[in-house]
């Protein structure tokens, strides 16, 4: 379980198993209930929870109702079980999310299968959820909710998708500028660089190896790395789908 300003998030990572927290607390529901009750009684902010589903639908519904009764004010439901870690291999079950939405009175957010804006609209329609979350796709493409999609997700819609005049390198530069203004740990920056430039690194793996060899990162090095990729002629555009004949651009970026 991860806690931040009244947020409880049940994650399935290996470190959570070792530490006896995260999604592995699904085996100890009385403890989960007591944690949420204590937070709801003692915090001055609403408590929200993010859960994964059980293999049995009724168990998931009971879980959600238990959290609501314990004081959870907003519930995010990841439509995969604890063991379904690979989002590209295991499709999230939106039917379970809809069932939870219909079973509780608090707002419900849907998580899983959100790769671009069409998925957002489809998910909201199918689950009747109050909102959606995205994790891995958003780390790779932070402009997802602005209407941009990576080449991987334009198959079948090429005629209505065009070069959005934006790519992950542009987003990375904007991200790095924000990190200079609002410092975060370098391990987080390193991780986000790998996420955003993964496709680029596959074309020029020696650039990735150079990044990995840096025991201590600097902004100067990272900006220089982006320039080096551009000088090598690497550009993998993000695409914008426009059914109205107008281009879609993220706020403050694009041309």
Legacy VTK file of the C-alpha trace (Angstrom):
# vtk DataFile Version 3.0
C-alpha trace
ASCII
DATASET POLYDATA
POINTS 255 float
0.000 0.000 0.000
1.300 3.420 -0.958
0.004 6.448 0.899
0.070 10.043 -0.330
-2.334 12.699 0.871
-5.073 10.244 1.741
-4.543 7.986 -1.278
-4.300 4.218 -0.842
-2.974 2.380 -3.871
-2.749 -1.408 -3.986
0.111 -2.241 -6.368
1.344 -5.738 -7.333
5.086 -5.131 -7.601
7.555 -7.637 -6.141
8.701 -5.146 -3.518
5.105 -5.025 -2.289
5.138 -8.786 -1.769
8.365 -8.581 0.226
7.079 -5.685 2.288
3.621 -7.174 2.797
1.775 -4.228 1.320
0.195 -3.181 -1.967
-2.047 -5.681 -3.778
-0.811 -8.418 -1.456
-2.983 -6.947 1.289
-5.922 -8.336 -0.703
-5.288 -11.476 1.356
-5.894 -9.469 4.555
-9.131 -7.584 3.995
-9.876 -6.916 7.696
-6.531 -5.122 7.893
-7.329 -3.136 4.747
-10.674 -2.115 6.204
-9.086 -0.953 9.452
-6.467 1.089 7.574
-9.077 2.907 5.508
-11.289 3.515 8.547
-8.414 4.958 10.540
-7.355 7.256 7.692
-10.912 8.406 7.007
-11.399 9.270 10.684
-8.105 11.081 11.180
-7.299 12.864 7.928
-8.607 16.259 6.857
-8.649 15.196 3.196
-10.835 12.586 1.477
-9.426 9.066 1.263
-9.291 7.490 -2.181
-8.335 3.893 -2.946
-7.058 2.116 -6.032
-7.575 -1.627 -6.225
-7.175 -4.600 -8.525
-9.937 -7.112 -9.059
-10.307 -10.608 -7.655
-10.778 -13.526 -10.026
-14.395 -13.802 -8.815
-16.668 -10.852 -9.610
-18.635 -11.012 -6.347
-15.406 -10.909 -4.349
-14.437 -7.706 -6.156
-17.854 -6.150 -5.525
-17.685 -7.084 -1.850
-14.194 -5.570 -1.699
-15.397 -2.299 -3.198
-18.405 -2.090 -0.880
-16.180 -2.795 2.117
-13.912 0.119 1.179
-16.907 2.410 0.682
-18.280 1.460 4.096
-14.851 2.041 5.639
-14.797 5.647 4.444
-13.297 5.592 0.949
-14.558 8.646 -0.957
-13.346 7.722 -4.442
-12.437 4.301 -5.814
-10.195 3.518 -8.789
-10.547 -0.006 -10.159
-7.830 -1.641 -12.237
-9.581 -4.256 -14.352
-6.862 -6.880 -13.928
-6.061 -9.336 -11.182
-2.995 -9.095 -8.990
-1.165 -11.625 -11.159
-1.970 -9.967 -14.489
0.965 -7.564 -14.575
1.614 -7.335 -18.329
-0.866 -4.802 -19.683
-0.193 -5.777 -23.305
-0.715 -9.468 -22.601
-3.743 -9.210 -20.318
-6.639 -7.004 -21.358
-8.377 -5.209 -18.521
-11.911 -6.349 -17.810
-14.146 -3.317 -18.175
-17.244 -5.383 -17.307
-15.924 -5.820 -13.785
-15.372 -2.072 -13.481
-18.945 -1.438 -14.628
-20.246 -3.921 -12.084
-18.355 -2.151 -9.310
-19.636 1.219 -10.506
-23.204 -0.076 -10.277
-22.594 -1.576 -6.838
-21.302 1.489 -4.970
-22.441 5.065 -4.416
-19.025 6.775 -4.507
-17.314 7.931 -7.739
-15.407 5.222 -9.592
-12.417 5.640 -11.902
-11.578 3.003 -14.523
-8.010 1.822 -15.072
-6.737 -0.449 -17.843
-6.554 -0.484 -21.671
-6.237 3.303 -21.948
-3.769 3.810 -24.828
-5.273 6.840 -26.591
-8.328 9.078 -26.502
-10.593 6.657 -28.365
-9.994 4.211 -25.519
-10.976 6.934 -23.050
-14.334 7.477 -24.746
-14.957 3.743 -25.180
-14.089 3.025 -21.552
-16.354 5.743 -20.180
-19.203 4.513 -22.358
-18.780 0.833 -21.500
-18.040 1.155 -17.788
-20.134 4.258 -17.001
-17.225 5.258 -14.752
-16.710 8.829 -13.611
-13.216 9.052 -15.112
-10.251 7.044 -16.342
-6.631 6.489 -15.355
-3.658 5.562 -17.519
-0.274 4.291 -16.347
2.236 2.727 -18.740
0.810 4.354 -21.872
0.904 7.770 -20.239
4.507 7.304 -19.122
5.489 6.596 -22.713
3.292 9.321 -24.168
2.485 12.120 -21.698
0.425 13.840 -24.424
-2.093 10.974 -24.528
-4.937 12.977 -23.013
-4.207 15.847 -25.408
-5.201 13.605 -28.310
-1.799 12.281 -29.410
-0.991 8.619 -29.969
2.165 6.666 -30.727
2.627 4.839 -34.038
1.830 1.568 -32.277
-1.785 2.645 -31.836
-2.622 4.201 -35.226
-2.943 0.859 -37.050
-6.325 0.735 -38.714
-6.816 4.490 -38.445
-4.006 5.770 -40.675
-6.379 7.701 -42.921
-7.617 9.791 -40.011
-4.246 10.156 -38.273
-1.503 12.566 -39.204
1.869 13.670 -37.923
1.035 15.853 -34.942
4.325 17.776 -35.259
5.242 16.470 -31.834
7.368 13.601 -30.563
8.617 12.162 -27.265
11.862 14.125 -27.496
9.825 17.345 -27.454
7.942 16.073 -24.422
11.156 14.994 -22.718
12.684 18.457 -23.123
9.554 20.012 -21.619
9.678 17.462 -18.777
13.342 18.197 -18.076
12.640 21.916 -17.892
9.920 21.222 -15.337
12.338 19.048 -13.356
14.831 21.900 -13.272
12.141 24.161 -11.898
10.596 21.577 -9.567
13.383 19.132 -8.552
12.624 15.404 -8.307
14.937 12.433 -7.591
17.283 11.558 -10.445
16.159 7.922 -10.362
12.690 9.085 -11.366
14.070 11.247 -14.156
16.160 8.346 -15.452
13.122 6.079 -15.465
10.992 8.592 -17.355
13.730 9.153 -19.938
13.771 5.434 -20.685
9.977 5.341 -20.973
9.718 8.295 -23.339
12.680 7.412 -25.545
12.299 3.631 -25.611
11.524 3.436 -29.341
14.371 5.820 -30.125
16.836 3.778 -28.090
15.905 0.652 -30.040
17.105 2.383 -33.200
20.318 3.660 -31.611
21.053 1.358 -28.633
24.497 2.916 -28.157
22.766 6.107 -26.953
20.889 4.072 -24.351
24.101 2.351 -23.305
25.743 5.739 -22.866
22.825 6.835 -20.681
23.028 3.673 -18.586
26.751 4.176 -18.110
26.170 7.517 -16.368
26.421 6.928 -12.641
25.402 10.544 -12.083
23.080 12.314 -14.475
23.039 16.016 -15.308
20.581 18.102 -17.263
23.413 19.104 -19.571
23.993 15.434 -20.453
20.292 14.743 -21.051
19.750 17.785 -23.252
22.876 16.799 -25.159
21.543 13.265 -25.575
18.337 14.582 -27.149
20.363 16.772 -29.505
22.531 13.783 -30.426
19.469 11.731 -31.346
18.146 14.555 -33.467
21.487 14.967 -35.217
21.356 11.253 -36.056
18.121 11.951 -37.893
15.903 10.077 -35.459
12.327 11.270 -35.265
9.368 9.107 -34.289
6.311 11.352 -34.443
3.240 11.264 -32.293
0.043 11.234 -34.303
-3.103 13.287 -33.959
-6.441 11.941 -35.081
-8.670 14.626 -36.490
-12.108 13.690 -37.745
-13.098 17.354 -38.108
-10.251 18.425 -40.339
-8.518 20.308 -37.563
-5.234 19.384 -35.962
-5.083 18.634 -32.265
-2.213 20.003 -30.220
-1.290 19.786 -26.568
-1.556 22.998 -24.612
1.671 24.954 -24.904
3.360 22.490 -27.257
3.111 21.660 -30.929
3.089 24.064 -33.835
LINES 1 256
255 0 1 2 3 4 5 6 7 8 9 10 11 12 13 14 15 16 17 18 19 20 21 22 23 24 25 26 27 28 29 30 31 32 33 34 35 36 37 38 39 40 41 42 43 44 45 46 47 48 49 50 51 52 53 54 55 56 57 58 59 60 61 62 63 64 65 66 67 68 69 70 71 72 73 74 75 76 77 78 79 80 81 82 83 84 85 86 87 88 89 90 91 92 93 94 95 96 97 98 99 100 101 102 103 104 105 106 107 108 109 110 111 112 113 114 115 116 117 118 119 120 121 122 123 124 125 126 127 128 129 130 131 132 133 134 135 136 137 138 139 140 141 142 143 144 145 146 147 148 149 150 151 152 153 154 155 156 157 158 159 160 161 162 163 164 165 166 167 168 169 170 171 172 173 174 175 176 177 178 179 180 181 182 183 184 185 186 187 188 189 190 191 192 193 194 195 196 197 198 199 200 201 202 203 204 205 206 207 208 209 210 211 212 213 214 215 216 217 218 219 220 221 222 223 224 225 226 227 228 229 230 231 232 233 234 235 236 237 238 239 240 241 242 243 244 245 246 247 248 249 250 251 252 253 254
